Amino acid sequence: MKKIITILLSIFLYVSCTDSVVVLPRSVGAFNKVTIVAKNSIWTGKVGDEIRTSFAELLVGLPQPERTLSVGHVAPNGFSSMMRSNRNILIVEINDKQNYIKTKNKYSSPQTIVYVSAKDKEELISVLRKNMKDIIKTFKDSDIRVLQNVFTKKRVNDTLYKTLKKLNISLTIPQEFKTVDDTGEFLWLRQHLSSGIARGAGNNNILVYSLPLNEKTRTAQNIISMRDAIGEKYIPGSKEGMYMITEAAYTPLTVTTEILGNKAFETRGKWEVKNDFMAGPFLNYAIIDEKKNRLLVIEGFTYAPSVNKREFIFELEAIAKSLKIN
């Protein structure tokens, strides 16, 4: 009898605990878009100008002018249950206390909410300016993780690629990418954009290779000459004498960053085919891997004529940042 009572009590406690679990609805919203919750008097004034100007900063390397983040606005009284399911939300308000708070999965999942408050509009602008880089990074990093989770559900078995196996690395690569070249020294994958998350004409491309680590490959100033040499060797155009190079009329931007604890260079710019009219944006990560005495390079480039390319490059960024060194 005692055993039966114990079992029944255990079942009751399990059911009670299960019932208390709150299952959040799935979040919605486009990548690189943020819903701004603020009173109209805040949004239409200098505070709103500060947000719009910062989020509208143009992305480097894209042929057409495209904003870093798109925004939509809703007043607090319109922030209903439907609006609360948006994935990226910035709440800006005036109250007695200055705050800058980030929270996850409050109304839906996955979700990122940033709260900014201050005693008046001037102080709000000050708080926003102080934290704007972090705010933008927070939303972009969150969207990168969400996109990587999408890709994980349909990833290819990357151990099949000779180059990745030899380099002893792994990437989360969606199954839409097909092999163009895989020599064991150089990997080139291509996705026709009609089959991906972001749709359009043209293609997305991933390049993976490594170079010996030396004085030249350790220097950011040599990134362009190195990628041009790779383009000439591996990425031909339609006729002899044509191959991919860095666009001469546009100076790429290289910044120092860190990837998996290693010093790295992130370069954004435009590519073109020498003696041809093909061109587009590229994103290059050159990672100084001291342990294996190599410069590990993951690059993505897009060919998508006459359409915006922010989302295409964003997909390539998510794939590059899924890198694991085994």
C-alpha positions, 0 to 999 in steps of 0.5 A: 500500500505504501508503495502504491501511495508513493507511486501516485504521489510521484505521478501527481508531483510530476504532472504538477511540475509539467503543468507549471511549465510555460510554453512560449509561442514561436517568435516571428519577424524578418532577420535584421529587423527590430520593432521599436516600442516608444511613445509617438512623442519620443519616436517622432523627435530627436530620440527617434532620430538617434535610433533611425540614424544609427540603425540606418548606417549603411553596410560596408561592401554592398553595391546598393545602399542598404541599412544595418538594421530595418525598423518598425515602430509601435506605440506602447498602447499598440504593443499587443500580444501579436506584436509581442511575438516579434523576435527583436524588440527595443523598448524606449521609455521615460521613467524615474530610473536610467536603465539599459537591460537585455532579456531573452524569451520573455513573450516568445522564443527565440526573442531578444528584448532591449530596454532603454529608459531615462528621466528625460529625452536628453538623457535617453539620447545619451544612454542610446549613444553610449550603448548603440554599438552594443545594441546593434551587436546584440540584435545581429548576434541573436539573429546569427544564432537563430539562422544557424539553428535553422541551418543546423536542421538541414545541414549536410554531413561536412565530413564528406568534404576533403578540404574540411577534413584535411583542415580538421574543421567543421561548418554548419552548411545548409543542404542547398549548397552544392560542391563546385570544387573540393581539392583537399586544399581548396573548397568552393560551394555554391547555392542557387539563391532560389533555394535558400532562406533569402530568395533571388536570382544568382548565387551564394558562394563559400570558399575555404582554404588555408595558407602557411603562417608567416610575416606576410599572412599575419598582416592585414594589409596583405589580405587583398593580394592573398585573396586575389591570388586565390581568385586567379588560381581557383575561380575562373571567369567564362573566358581565358584571362578572366578570374575573380579579383577584388574590385579596384575602384572600391577600398575594402574595410578590414577590422581586427576581431577574434574567432574561437580565441584566435586573432582574425581579420574581417574584410568586407568589400566588392569582388569583380571578374577581371575583364568581365562585368560580373561583380558583387559583395564579399565577406572574408574571415582570415583567422591566425591559427597559431596552434596549427601554424596557418592562416585559415580563410573562410570567405563568402561572396554573392552574385545577385544582379539588380537586387539588395544583397544584405540578407544574402551576405548575412546568411554567409556570415552565419555559416562562417561564424559556425566554424569549429576547429576540431 
